[in-house]
Amino acid sequence: MTFPALVTWLKERTALSLLPESVLDVIAQALEERVVPANERLVVEDTPIENLYILKQGRVEGDRNNQSVAAWAVSWLPGAIINLQELLLDQPAQRTVITRNECHFWVLPGEKFRELAAQYPEISQSFSPQLAQELAQLSSQLTYEQERQTILRPYLVNKAKRGIIGKSRYAVRLRQQIKKVAEDRKSVMIFGEPGLEKDNTAALIHFGSAYRRQPVIKIDCSTVQSSGAELFGRAGGKPGLVEALSEGTLILNNVEELPEELVPQLATLLETGTYTPVSRSEDTPAQRLTCSARIIMISERRLPKIDPLVGHLIKVPPLRVRKADLGDQVNYYISLTCRAKGIAKPRVTPEALRRLQAYDFPSNLRELQNLVERAIVQSDGARELTEEIVWPSQSKKKQFRFNLLNAYPGLRHFLRSEWWPDRINYGFTLSVFALIVIVGFVGPQNRQENFALNMFWAWWWPVILVGFPFVGRLWCSVCPFMIYGEITQKLSLWLWPRQLKAWPRHSAEKWGGWFLCGLFALIFLWEELWDLENTAYLSASLLLLITAGAMIFSAIFERRFWCRYLCPIGGMNGLFAKLSMTELRAQQGTCSAECTTYQCYKGGPQKGEGLATGGCPLYSHPAQLQDNRDCVLCMTCLKACPHRSVELNLRPPGIELWTTHIPRAYEVALLLLLLGGVFLHRLPELQAQWGLSLDLTKFWPHLALSIAALSIPATIPLVAYGCMKLWHRVIQNLDSTFSHPKPKPFVQLAYGYLPLVLSGNLAHFLRLGLSEGGRLLPVTFATFGLSGEGLPIWVAHPAVIAFLQGVTLIAGLILSVLLTQKIAGQQLRSLLLQHLAAVVLGASLWAIIVGY
């Protein structure tokens, strides 16, 4: 810029236009141009002035860092003169001055300016009135600001505690929401569970906005007076917080606890941006005022009366869905605590982090911080925080659980090896099953001379029934039906490459259970009418038919569709597995925090510790399992998981039936069918007890009696439930004030009979197992035409068998009563009729099993 142009610019664009042109010429000759980068500190408050700055281009801000009042804050635009007042009055710098972008200045050294001021009195004379006016205005502003600060000081928020920690999609989205909301002045509703530091989110919004230098206050609405004078002030009296805030931010914490009298005023403030101070007299209403403050509200839930009036809604996600951020959160709290205590920062072991990820943190971040502080105190300077030190409270899903895989590393190694179950299945089960079926067709046809019949009826049935309370559906892992189904699936894909059909889940869930229930009824009738227990080729045919079903559906659908939805044996196994004392589950927190591939569910190649697998054969995710019905303990998920999330737990037997269980009508039908099956197996005893003279050698009388034996026992629970409903209705009609709990649905209460049904089936097959199972060696020799004389046999005395049968039935009855109480959660007297039905059924089973 040329000298004449500079003089013209000073005269037209700056406050120096008050000076004579001769003085401007002298000042212009002394000016030097200087470029200052962004965020450079030009002047520091309370230090001597070195230069006079005239802003040519850029943006500059000034403020006093040791003052909380807004009167000192100022922003300068091109043409502004910086430090003029201080140089004229010989004062130190009143403000700290910072460039906000690259700025161009005309600079005049302070000493040179003082010389010119002494040489040309016009300079002081021209600016003295202006300085006096500015000082008076500043004094007035400071007085007002001091009054504001007196009102606001008890509620001031000086800074945000921290930013949003973590890299999960929830943390990223929350940061994006805060950034977006900070761009405007609309009202905000922040809601979420307790302990999420929602007030810190509100502070981040304010300090991230263009009004961050304005005050921000936080008020607990539960302590606000119902008059509203504290918020809105009194007409003609002390101003309220809304007025004192000016363009600041008002954070209303726990807004759901705001007095009901103030809700309409808050709604008006949000809707119109105006409010009315509290008037001392109803005859002289106060004048409505405009609110310049931003309103941010914090609540633990949505508020239907307020939400529609709010400009922005932000839901802060709970910690249980942000498990991927747990590691960062824990490290932050460790750093915070160790810095405060002046100690070395310990490391968190992966096992401890997994334990934290398995916990849901009902109190969220507040609880996590307390837990970390407690762990550091207990660690006593240790270099690592182990899972023994980091111990959150157990969730309901983790209560009374003992992880066998952690306690017995050898068990984990075996279950992850090729032996379980592949080598057992393809090296042993496959061939043994083929041998049994062949022997069933070509060998002797009675149970005394055919080891295949002995194995199936005297060994398999008792062993699998005894196993249900201990290992659930473990049999399904080595089931020969699905082994041949998997071979068929692989062979058909090799011969005819194609995409197998996806599961029709909706139809299968709706009708699959009824299908397998019908198949089981037919199997029961076939077994009784054609004496399958003592006819080898028919028993082998039954095995082949079930195997054929598995093979056909394996050739059509992917994975084990037959096993999950259609297999009658699988349906029974899934029902009784609910009583098991073992379960396979996964740590939901670890799965949600660390897993991105879901290889346990979908399958995939080897990843870290996780082995290559085809995914869960039943399409069950271990972290989502609610009961044992849909888990066959094949351990595919254990092999695939690279994060050690899968657990094999000991638990209270049947705990899922009164916690996470979802009742299903077809399972209840199958339960009642299995109950009737016990009576069907004891048809001769029933005929003798009922005094029936039917000839069971004839088909139709035999069929009619078999159907009756299958059906009639099911009517006892149904009649008992009907009487319970009728009794409840009668009581309510007689005395409407009498509080009597309504019976829960039958489909839910019926599971209480499950232990009795299992014990009834086991008691029946104990006779075969204890009287004929020990004859396996001589029977095997007889199968191949050899003499088995002299071979050892192990046979229990009939009295011992009767004793064990009786103990089994009594235990089943007692457990049924206890289980019914747990499922119903009601007083004993409310369930007397169901317990009476269980006693009747137990006595009937005793009569036909132990009494004969």
C-alpha positions in Angstrom: 0.0 0.0 0.0 1.4 3.4 -1.0 1.9 6.1 1.6 -1.0 8.3 0.4 -3.3 5.3 0.2 -2.3 4.3 3.7 -3.1 7.8 5.1 -6.5 7.6 3.3 -7.2 4.1 4.7 -6.4 5.3 8.2 -8.7 8.2 7.8 -11.6 6.3 6.3 -11.3 2.9 8.1 -10.0 3.6 11.7 -10.7 5.7 14.7 -7.6 7.7 13.9 -9.9 9.8 11.6 -10.3 12.1 14.6 -6.7 13.3 14.2 -5.6 16.1 11.8 -4.1 14.9 8.5 -0.7 16.3 9.5 -0.6 14.0 12.5 -1.9 11.0 10.4 1.0 11.6 8.0 3.5 11.3 10.9 1.8 8.2 12.2 1.7 6.6 8.8 5.4 7.1 8.3 6.1 5.2 11.5 3.9 2.2 10.8 5.3 -1.2 9.8 3.3 -4.0 8.2 3.4 -7.4 9.9 1.7 -10.8 9.2 0.8 -12.9 12.2 -0.2 -16.5 11.9 -3.5 -18.0 13.4 -3.7 -18.6 17.1 -0.7 -16.4 17.9 -0.8 -14.5 21.2 -0.2 -10.9 20.5 -0.7 -9.4 24.0 -0.8 -11.0 27.4 -3.0 -9.4 30.0 -1.3 -7.5 32.9 2.0 -7.1 31.0 3.5 -3.8 29.6 2.4 -2.8 26.2 5.0 -3.1 23.5 3.1 -2.2 20.3 0.1 -0.5 19.0 -1.7 -2.7 16.5 -4.0 -1.6 13.7 -5.9 -4.6 12.2 -5.7 -4.5 8.4 -7.1 -8.0 7.7 -8.2 -11.0 9.7 -10.0 -11.7 13.0 -8.7 -11.1 16.5 -10.3 -11.9 19.9 -9.5 -10.6 23.4 -10.5 -11.6 26.9 -9.3 -11.7 30.5 -8.5 -15.3 31.4 -8.6 -14.6 35.1 -12.1 -13.1 34.9 -15.4 -14.9 34.5 -17.4 -11.9 33.4 -18.3 -11.5 29.7 -17.6 -7.7 29.6 -13.9 -8.2 28.9 -14.6 -10.4 25.9 -14.2 -8.6 22.6 -13.8 -9.5 19.0 -12.0 -7.0 16.6 -12.6 -6.6 12.9 -10.4 -4.8 10.2 -9.8 -1.2 11.2 -9.7 -1.8 14.9 -6.9 -0.2 17.0 -5.6 -2.5 19.7 -3.8 -1.2 22.9 -4.7 2.5 22.2 -6.4 2.9 25.6 -3.5 1.3 27.5 -0.9 3.4 25.8 -2.8 6.7 26.3 -3.4 5.9 30.0 0.0 4.3 30.5 -1.6 1.0 31.8 -0.6 -2.6 31.4 -2.6 -4.8 28.9 -6.2 -5.2 30.0 -6.8 -8.3 27.9 -5.0 -11.2 26.3 -5.2 -10.8 22.5 -5.2 -13.9 20.2 -5.4 -14.1 16.4 -8.1 -16.5 15.2 -6.8 -16.7 11.6 -3.9 -15.3 9.7 -3.9 -11.5 10.3 -2.2 -8.5 8.7 -1.4 -5.6 11.0 0.0 -2.1 10.8 2.3 -2.0 13.9 3.6 1.1 15.7 6.1 0.5 18.6 4.8 1.6 21.9 7.7 3.9 22.7 7.3 5.6 19.3 3.6 6.1 20.0 4.4 7.7 23.3 6.9 10.1 21.7 4.3 11.1 19.1 1.6 11.6 21.8 4.0 13.9 23.7 4.9 15.7 20.5 1.4 16.1 19.3 -1.1 16.9 22.1 -3.9 16.5 19.6 -3.7 12.8 20.0 -4.6 12.8 23.7 -7.1 15.6 23.3 -8.9 13.8 20.5 -9.3 10.5 22.3 -9.9 11.7 25.9 -13.7 12.0 25.6 -13.9 8.7 23.8 -11.8 7.0 26.4 -13.9 8.4 29.2 -17.0 7.1 27.5 -15.5 3.7 27.0 -14.4 3.5 30.6 -17.8 4.5 31.9 -19.4 1.9 29.6 -16.9 -0.8 30.7 -17.5 0.2 34.4 -21.3 -0.2 33.9 -20.8 -3.5 32.1 -18.5 -4.8 34.9 -21.1 -3.8 37.5 -23.8 -5.6 35.6 -21.6 -8.6 35.0 -20.8 -8.8 38.7 -24.5 -8.8 39.5 -25.0 -11.6 36.9 -22.1 -13.6 38.4 -23.6 -13.3 41.9 -26.8 -14.8 40.6 -25.2 -17.5 38.4 -22.1 -18.4 40.5 -23.8 -21.2 42.5 -24.9 -23.0 39.3 -21.9 -22.3 37.0 -20.3 -25.1 35.0 -16.7 -24.2 34.4 -15.8 -26.9 31.8 -16.8 -30.3 30.4 -15.3 -33.2 32.4 -14.1 -35.1 29.3 -14.9 -35.8 25.7 -16.8 -38.9 24.4 -14.4 -41.8 25.0 -14.3 -44.8 22.6 -14.3 -45.8 19.0 -17.6 -47.8 18.7 -20.3 -46.8 16.3 -22.3 -45.5 19.3 -19.4 -43.3 20.5 -18.9 -42.0 17.0 -22.5 -41.3 16.5 -22.8 -39.5 19.8 -19.8 -37.3 18.9 -21.4 -36.5 15.6 -24.7 -35.6 17.3 -23.0 -33.2 19.7 -21.1 -31.5 16.9 -24.3 -31.1 14.9 -26.3 -29.8 17.8 -23.6 -27.3 18.8 -24.0 -25.5 15.4 -27.3 -23.9 16.3 -29.2 -22.5 19.2 -32.2 -24.9 19.3 -33.3 -26.5 22.6 -32.0 -30.0 23.3 -33.4 -33.0 25.2 -30.7 -35.4 26.4 -32.1 -38.7 27.8 -30.7 -42.0 28.9 -30.2 -44.4 31.8 -28.7 -43.2 35.1 -24.9 -42.9 35.4 -24.2 -41.9 31.8 -22.8 -38.4 32.6 -25.5 -36.8 30.5 -24.6 -33.5 32.1 -21.2 -33.8 30.6 -22.8 -34.3 27.1 -24.7 -31.1 27.7 -21.5 -29.2 28.7 -19.8 -30.5 25.5 -22.6 -29.0 23.4 -22.1 -25.6 25.0 -18.3 -25.5 24.9 -18.4 -26.8 21.4 -20.6 -23.9 20.2 -19.8 -20.4 19.1 -21.2 -19.2 22.5 -18.7 -21.1 24.5 -17.5 -17.8 26.2 -21.0 -17.2 27.6 -21.8 -18.7 31.0 -23.4 -22.2 31.3 -25.3 -23.2 34.4 -26.8 -26.5 35.6 -29.9 -26.7 37.8 -31.3 -29.8 39.5 -35.0 -29.5 38.8 -35.9 -31.6 41.8 -34.8 -28.6 44.0 -36.5 -25.8 42.0 -39.2 -23.9 43.9 -42.7 -24.4 42.5 -43.2 -20.6 42.2 -40.6 -20.4 39.4 -39.1 -17.2 40.8 -35.6 -18.8 40.8 -35.8 -19.5 37.1 -37.9 -16.6 35.7 -37.4 -13.9 38.3 -39.9 -11.5 39.8 -41.5 -8.6 38.1 -39.9 -5.4 39.2 -37.6 -7.4 41.5 -34.5 -9.6 41.3 -33.9 -11.1 37.8 -34.1 -14.8 37.4 -31.5 -17.2 36.1 -32.9 -17.1 32.5 -32.5 -13.3 32.3 -29.1 -13.4 34.0 -27.8 -15.9 31.5 -28.4 -13.6 28.6 -26.9 -15.7 25.7 -25.5 -18.4 27.8 -26.8 -22.0 28.3 -29.3 -23.3 30.8 -29.0 -27.0 31.7 -32.1 -28.4 33.4 -31.0 -31.6 35.0 -33.6 -34.2 36.0 -36.3 -32.2 34.1 -38.8 -35.0 34.7 -38.8 -33.9 38.4 -39.6 -30.3 37.6 -42.7 -29.2 39.7 -45.9 -29.7 37.7 -46.8 -26.0 38.1 -43.7 -25.0 36.0 -44.2 -27.5 33.2 -46.6 -25.2 31.2 -44.1 -22.3 31.6 -41.3 -24.4 30.4 -43.4 -25.6 27.4 -44.1 -21.9 26.5 -40.5 -21.1 26.8 -39.5 -23.9 24.5 -42.3 -23.2 22.0 -42.2 -19.3 21.8 -38.8 -18.4 23.3 -40.6 -16.1 25.8 -41.4 -16.3 29.5 -43.2 -14.3 32.1 -41.6 -13.3 35.4 -43.5 -14.1 38.6 -45.9 -11.3 39.4 -46.5 -10.2 43.0 -50.1 -9.4 42.2 -52.6 -11.2 39.9 -54.1 -7.8 38.9 -50.9 -6.5 37.4 -49.5 -9.3 35.3 -45.8 -9.1 34.4 -44.6 -8.3 30.9 -43.5 -11.2 28.8 -39.7 -11.2 28.2 -37.7 -12.8 25.4 -35.2 -15.6 26.4 -31.8 -15.4 24.7 -30.4 -18.4 26.5 -30.2 -21.9 25.1 -32.1 -24.6 26.9 -30.6 -28.1 27.4 -32.7 -30.6 29.3 -31.6 -33.8 30.8 -33.9 -36.7 31.7 -33.8 -40.5 32.3 -36.7 -41.0 30.0 -38.7 -39.5 27.2 -41.2 -36.8 28.2 -44.3 -36.7 25.9 -45.3 -33.2 27.0 -41.9 -31.7 26.3 -40.3 -33.8 23.5 -42.4 -32.4 20.6 -41.3 -28.9 21.5 -37.6 -29.6 21.5 -35.3 -28.9 18.6 -32.9 -31.8 19.1 -33.3 -35.2 20.9 -30.1 -37.1 21.9 -30.3 -40.5 23.4 -27.1 -41.4 25.2 -26.4 -45.1 24.7 -26.0 -47.3 27.8 -22.6 -48.9 28.5 -24.0 -52.4 28.0 -24.3 -51.7 24.2 -20.9 -50.0 24.1 -18.8 -52.9 25.2 -16.3 -52.1 22.5 -15.5 -48.9 24.4 -14.9 -50.6 27.7 -11.2 -51.0 27.2 -10.8 -47.2 26.5 -13.1 -46.3 29.3 -11.2 -48.5 31.8 -7.8 -47.1 30.7 -9.1 -43.5 31.1 -10.4 -44.1 34.6 -7.1 -45.9 35.5 -5.1 -42.9 34.3 -7.4 -40.5 36.1 -7.2 -42.4 39.4 -3.4 -43.1 39.2 -2.7 -39.4 38.4 -4.7 -38.3 41.4 -2.9 -40.8 43.7 0.5 -40.3 42.1 1.1 -44.0 41.5 2.2 -46.1 38.4 -0.5 -47.0 36.0 -1.3 -50.8 36.0 -2.3 -52.9 33.0 -5.7 -54.6 32.7 -5.4 -58.3 31.7 -7.5 -59.6 28.9 -9.3 -62.0 31.3 -10.3 -59.1 33.5 -11.6 -57.1 30.5 -13.6 -60.1 29.3 -15.1 -60.3 32.8 -16.1 -56.7 32.6 -17.6 -57.2 29.2 -19.7 -60.0 30.5 -21.4 -57.5 33.0 -24.2 -55.1 32.0 -23.3 -52.2 34.4 -26.8 -51.0 35.5 -25.3 -47.8 36.8 -23.2 -47.4 33.6 -20.1 -45.1 33.7 -20.5 -44.1 37.3 -20.4 -47.8 38.4 -17.4 -48.5 36.1 -15.5 -45.6 37.6 -16.2 -46.8 41.1 -15.2 -50.3 40.2 -11.9 -49.2 38.7 -11.1 -47.0 41.7 -11.8 -49.9 44.0 -9.7 -52.3 41.9 -6.7 -49.9 42.1 -7.0 -49.6 45.8 -7.2 -53.4 46.2 -4.3 -54.1 43.8 -2.0 -52.4 46.3 0.5 -51.2 43.6 0.3 -54.4 41.5 1.4 -54.0 37.8 -1.7 -55.8 36.6 -5.4 -55.7 37.3 -6.5 -59.3 37.1 -10.0 -60.8 37.0 -9.8 -61.6 40.7 -9.4 -57.9 41.5 -11.8 -56.5 38.9 -15.0 -58.1 40.1 -18.3 -56.5 39.0 -21.6 -57.8 40.5 -22.9 -60.7 38.6 -25.9 -60.3 36.3 -28.8 -62.7 36.6 -27.6 -64.6 33.6 -24.2 -65.2 35.3 -25.5 -65.9 38.8 -24.8 -69.4 40.1 -22.7 -70.3 37.1 -19.3 -72.1 37.1 -17.4 -72.2 33.9 -15.9 -75.7 33.5 -13.7 -74.6 30.6 -11.7 -72.2 32.8 -11.6 -74.7 35.7 -10.4 -77.6 33.5 -8.2 -76.5 30.6 -7.9 -80.2 29.6 -11.6 -80.3 28.9 -11.3 -77.1 26.7 -8.5 -78.7 24.8 -10.4 -81.9 24.2 -13.6 -80.2 23.1 -11.6 -78.0 20.7 -9.8 -81.0 19.2 -10.7 -83.0 16.2 -11.8 -85.9 18.5 -15.0 -84.0 19.5 -17.2 -84.9 17.8 -15.8 -85.6 14.3 -13.4 -88.4 14.9 -15.9 -90.1 17.3 -18.7 -89.7 14.8 -16.9 -90.8 11.6 -14.6 -93.3 13.3 -17.0 -95.0 15.7 -20.7 -94.0 15.7 -21.0 -94.3 11.9 -19.8 -97.9 11.8 -21.5 -99.0 15.1 -24.9 -97.7 13.9 -24.5 -99.5 10.6 -23.7 -102.7 12.4 -26.7 -102.4 14.7 -29.1 -101.8 11.8 -27.7 -104.7 9.8 -27.9 -107.0 12.8 -31.4 -105.8 13.4 -32.4 -107.1 10.0 -30.4 -110.3 9.6 -29.9 -111.4 13.3 -32.3 -113.1 15.6 -35.5 -111.1 16.1 -35.9 -111.3 19.9 -34.2 -109.2 22.6 -32.7 -112.3 24.4 -30.6 -113.2 21.3 -30.0 -109.9 19.5 -27.5 -107.4 20.9 -28.8 -104.6 18.7 -32.2 -104.8 20.5 -30.4 -105.0 23.8 -28.3 -101.9 23.0 -31.2 -99.9 21.8 -33.8 -100.7 24.5 -31.8 -101.7 27.5 -28.8 -99.4 27.1 -29.6 -96.4 24.9 -32.9 -95.4 26.4 -31.9 -95.6 30.2 -28.5 -93.9 29.5 -29.9 -91.0 27.5 -32.7 -90.4 30.0 -30.2 -90.4 32.9 -28.0 -88.0 30.9 -30.5 -85.3 30.4 -30.2 -83.7 33.8 -26.4 -83.7 33.5 -25.4 -83.0 29.9 -28.6 -82.0 28.1 -28.7 -82.7 24.4 -25.1 -84.1 24.3 -26.4 -87.2 22.5 -27.3 -85.0 19.5 -23.6 -84.3 19.0 -22.9 -88.0 18.3 -26.3 -88.9 16.9 -26.0 -91.2 13.9 -29.1 -89.9 12.2 -27.4 -86.5 11.5 -24.0 -88.1 10.8 -25.6 -89.8 7.8 -27.5 -86.6 7.0 -24.2 -84.6 6.9 -22.6 -87.3 4.6 -25.6 -87.1 2.3 -25.4 -83.3 2.2 -21.7 -83.3 1.3 -22.0 -86.2 -1.2 -25.0 -84.5 -2.9 -23.2 -81.2 -3.2 -20.2 -83.0 -4.7 -22.3 -84.8 -7.2 -24.6 -81.9 -7.9 -23.1 -78.6 -7.0 -25.8 -76.1 -6.0 -26.9 -73.7 -3.3 -28.8 -75.5 -0.6 -32.1 -73.9 0.4 -32.3 -71.5 3.3 -34.4 -72.4 6.2 -38.1 -71.4 6.1 -37.8 -70.3 9.7 -41.2 -68.8 10.1 -43.0 -71.9 8.9 -40.7 -74.2 10.8 -41.1 -72.3 14.1 -44.9 -72.4 13.6 -45.4 -76.0 12.4 -42.1 -77.9 13.0 -42.9 -78.7 16.6 -46.4 -80.0 15.8 -44.8 -82.2 13.0 -42.3 -83.9 15.3 -45.1 -84.2 18.0 -47.2 -86.1 15.4 -44.2 -88.3 14.4 -43.6 -89.2 18.1 -47.3 -90.2 18.5 -47.0 -92.5 15.5 -43.8 -94.0 16.8 -45.4 -94.7 20.2 -48.3 -96.4 18.5 -46.1 -98.4 16.1 -43.9 -99.4 19.0 -46.8 -100.7 21.0 -49.0 -102.3 18.3 -46.1 -104.1 16.6 -44.0 -104.9 19.7 -40.9 -103.0 18.5 -39.1 -103.7 21.8 -38.9 -107.4 20.9 -38.9 -107.3 17.1 -35.4 -106.5 15.7 -36.2 -105.7 12.1 -39.0 -103.3 13.0 -36.7 -101.5 15.5 -34.0 -101.3 12.8 -36.7 -100.0 10.4 -37.6 -97.2 12.9 -33.9 -96.2 13.0 -33.7 -96.2 9.2 -36.8 -94.1 8.9 -35.5 -91.4 11.2 -32.2 -91.5 9.4 -34.0 -91.2 6.0 -35.7 -88.1 7.2 -32.4 -86.6 8.2 -30.8 -87.5 4.9 -33.7 -86.1 2.8 -33.9 -82.8 4.5 -30.1 -82.5 4.6 -30.0 -82.8 0.8 -32.6 -80.0 0.5 -31.7 -77.5 3.3 -28.5 -76.2 4.6 -27.0 -77.4 7.9 -29.2 -79.4 10.4 -32.7 -78.3 9.5 -34.1 -81.8 10.5 -32.3 -81.8 13.8 -33.6 -78.4 14.9 -37.2 -78.5 13.8 -38.4 -82.0 12.7 -36.6 -84.8 14.4 -38.9 -86.5 17.0 -35.9 -87.6 19.1 -34.4 -84.2 18.9 -37.7 -82.6 20.0 -37.7 -84.9 23.1 -34.0 -84.2 23.8 -34.5 -80.4 23.5 -37.5 -80.6 25.9 -35.7 -82.6 28.6 -32.4 -80.6 28.1 -34.1 -77.7 29.8 -33.6 -79.5 33.1 -29.9 -79.9 32.6 -27.3 -78.7 35.1 -25.0 -77.7 32.3 -25.3 -75.1 29.6 -23.3 -73.7 26.7 -23.5 -69.9 26.5 -21.3 -67.0 25.5 -20.3 -63.7 27.1 -22.6 -61.2 25.4 -20.4 -58.3 26.3 -17.3 -59.9 24.8 -19.2 -60.8 21.6 -20.6 -57.3 21.1 -17.3 -55.6 22.0 -14.7 -57.7 20.2 -16.5 -59.8 17.5 -17.1 -58.5 14.0 -17.2 -61.7 12.0 -19.7 -63.9 14.0 -17.8 -67.0 12.9 -19.4 -69.1 15.6 -22.7 -68.5 13.9 -21.8 -68.1 10.2 -18.6 -70.0 10.0 -15.3 -68.9 8.4 -11.6 -69.4 8.1 -9.2 -69.6 11.0 -8.8 -66.3 12.9 -6.3 -66.1 15.7 -7.2 -68.7 18.3 -10.5 -69.5 16.4 -10.4 -72.5 14.1 -12.0 -72.8 10.7 -15.6 -74.1 10.9 -18.8 -74.2 9.0 -20.7 -72.3 11.7 -23.3 -73.5 14.1 -25.2 -76.5 12.6 -28.4 -75.3 14.3 -28.0 -71.6 13.4 -27.8 -70.6 17.1 -25.6 -67.8 18.3 -24.3 -68.8 21.8 -24.6 -65.3 23.1 -28.3 -65.3 22.2 -29.3 -68.7 23.6 -32.2 -68.5 26.1 -32.5 -72.2 26.9 -30.8 -75.5 26.0 -33.4 -76.5 23.4 -31.3 -75.2 20.4 -27.8 -76.3 21.5 -26.5 -79.8 20.8 -23.1 -79.2 22.5 -21.2 -79.9 19.3 -18.7 -77.2 20.4 -18.5 -75.6 16.9 -18.8 -72.2 18.5 -16.1 -73.0 21.0 -13.7 -73.9 18.2 -14.6 -70.9 16.1 -14.4 -68.2 18.8 -11.1 -66.3 18.8 -12.0 -64.3 21.9 -12.6 -67.1 24.5 -16.2 -65.9 24.9 -17.9 -69.4 24.9 -18.5 -70.9 28.3 -19.6 -74.4 29.4 -21.3 -73.7 32.7 -22.6 -75.6 35.6 -25.8 -74.1 36.8 -28.9 -74.8 38.9 -30.8 -77.5 37.1 -33.6 -76.1 35.0 -33.0 -72.5 36.0 -34.0 -71.3 32.5 -37.5 -72.5 33.1 -38.2 -69.7 35.6 -35.8 -67.0 34.1 -35.3 -66.8 30.4 -37.5 -69.5 29.1 -40.1 -68.9 26.4 -43.1 -71.3 26.6 -44.3 -73.0 23.4 -47.6 -74.8 22.9 -46.2 -77.6 20.9 -43.6 -78.3 23.6 -46.4 -78.7 26.1 -48.2 -81.0 23.7 -45.0 -83.1 23.4 -44.6 -83.1 27.2 -48.1 -84.5 27.7 -47.5 -87.0 24.9 -44.3 -88.2 26.6 -46.4 -88.5 29.8 -48.9 -90.6 28.0 -46.1 -92.7 26.5 -45.2 -94.0 30.0 -48.7 -95.2 30.5 -48.7 -96.7 27.0 -45.5 -98.7 27.8 -47.4 -100.2 30.8 -50.5 -101.2 28.9 -50.8 -104.7 30.3 -50.6 -103.3 33.8 -53.2 -100.6 33.0 -55.5 -103.3 31.5 -55.2 -105.3 34.7 -55.8 -102.3 37.0 -58.8 -101.1 34.9 -60.3 -104.6 34.8 -60.5 -104.5 31.0 -61.1 -107.7 29.1 -60.0 -106.4 25.7 -58.0 -108.9 23.6 -54.7 -107.1 22.8 -53.9 -109.6 20.2 -56.5 -107.9 18.0 -55.5 -104.7 16.2 -58.5 -102.4 16.7 -59.1 -103.0 20.4 -55.3 -102.7 20.9 -55.3 -99.4 18.9 -58.2 -98.0 20.8 -56.7 -98.8 24.2 -53.3 -97.4 23.1 -54.8 -94.1 22.0 -56.7 -93.9 25.3 -53.5 -94.6 27.3 -51.7 -91.8 25.3 -54.5 -89.3 25.7 -56.2 -89.8 29.1 -53.2 -88.9 31.3 -53.0 -85.5 29.6 -56.5 -84.7 30.7 -55.5 -84.6 34.4 -53.3 -81.5 34.2 -55.9 -79.9 31.9 -58.7 -80.6 34.3 -56.6 -79.3 37.2 -55.9 -76.1 35.4 -59.5 -75.7 34.5 -60.5 -76.1 38.1 -57.9 -73.5 39.1 -59.4 -71.0 36.6 -62.9 -71.7 37.8 -62.0 -71.4 41.4 -60.3 -68.0 40.8 -63.4 -66.8 38.9 -65.7 -68.0 41.8 -63.6 -66.3 44.4 -63.6 -63.0 42.4 -67.3 -63.1 42.0 -68.0 -63.7 45.7 -65.6 -61.1 46.9 -64.3 -58.5 44.5 -62.0 -57.0 47.1 -60.3 -60.3 47.8 -56.8 -60.2 46.2 -56.2 -63.7 44.7 -53.5 -64.1 42.1 -54.7 -65.0 38.6 -53.3 -68.4 37.4 -50.6 -68.1 34.8 -51.3 -69.5 31.4 -51.4 -73.3 31.2 -48.7 -73.3 28.5 -46.4 -71.8 31.1 -47.4 -73.8 34.2 -47.3 -77.1 32.3 -43.5 -77.1 32.3 -43.7 -77.8 36.0 -44.6 -81.4 35.2 -41.4 -81.9 33.2 -39.4 -83.5 36.1 -42.2 -85.9 36.7 -42.5 -86.9 33.0 -38.7 -87.5 32.9 -38.7 -89.5 36.0 -41.7 -91.6 34.8 -39.9 -92.5 31.5 -36.7 -93.2 33.4 -38.4 -95.4 36.0 -40.0 -97.4 33.1 -36.7 -98.0 31.3 -34.8 -98.8 34.5 -36.4 -102.2 34.5 -34.9 -103.0 31.1 -31.6 -101.4 31.9 -31.0 -103.1 35.3 -32.5 -106.5 34.4 -31.3 -107.0 30.8 -28.5 -104.4 30.2 -26.0 -106.6 32.1 -26.7 -109.6 29.8 -25.0 -107.8 26.8 -22.1 -110.3 26.6 -24.1 -113.5 26.4 -26.7 -111.8 24.1 -23.9 -110.7 21.8 -22.6 -114.2 21.5 -26.1 -115.6 20.9 -26.5 -113.1 18.1 -23.8 -114.8 16.1 -24.9 -118.3 17.0 -22.4 -118.8 19.8 -23.0 -120.1 23.3 -22.7 -117.5 25.9 -22.8 -119.8 28.9 -20.4 -118.9 31.6 -20.0 -115.3 30.5 -20.5 -112.7 33.2 -23.8 -111.0 33.7 -24.8 -108.1 35.9 -28.5 -108.1 36.9 -30.1 -106.1 39.7 -32.5 -107.8 42.2 -36.2 -107.0 41.5 -36.4 -105.3 44.9 -33.5 -103.1 44.1 -35.1 -102.1 40.7 -38.4 -101.4 42.4 -36.6 -99.3 45.1 -34.8 -97.2 42.4 -37.9 -96.8 40.4 -39.8 -95.6 43.5 -37.0 -93.2 44.5 -36.9 -91.8 40.9 -40.7 -91.2 40.9 -40.7 -89.6 44.3 -37.8 -87.3 43.3 -39.6 -86.4 40.1 -42.8 -85.5 42.0 -41.0 -83.3 44.6 -39.0 -81.5 41.8 -42.2 -80.9 39.9 -43.8 -79.3 42.9 -40.7 -77.1 43.4 -40.4 -76.2 39.8 -44.0 -75.3 39.5 -43.6 -72.9 42.5 -40.6 -71.3 40.8 -42.3 -70.9 37.5 -45.5 -69.5 38.9 -43.9 -67.3 41.6 -47.1 -67.6 43.7 -48.1 -68.9 47.1 -48.5 -72.6 47.6 -52.2 -72.4 48.2 -52.7 -70.8 44.7 -51.2 -73.9 43.1 -52.7 -76.7 45.2 -54.8 -78.1 42.4 -51.8 -78.4 40.1 -49.8 -80.0 42.8 -52.7 -82.3 43.5 -52.7 -83.3 39.8 -48.9 -84.0 40.0 -49.6 -86.2 43.0 -52.3 -88.1 41.2 -50.0 -88.6 38.2 -47.2 -89.7 40.4 -49.4 -92.2 42.3 -50.7 -93.6 39.0 -47.1 -94.1 37.7 -46.1 -95.7 41.0 -49.1 -98.1 40.7 -48.3 -99.2 37.2 -44.4 -99.2 37.4 -43.5 -100.0 41.0 -46.6 -101.8 42.0 -46.3 -104.5 39.4 
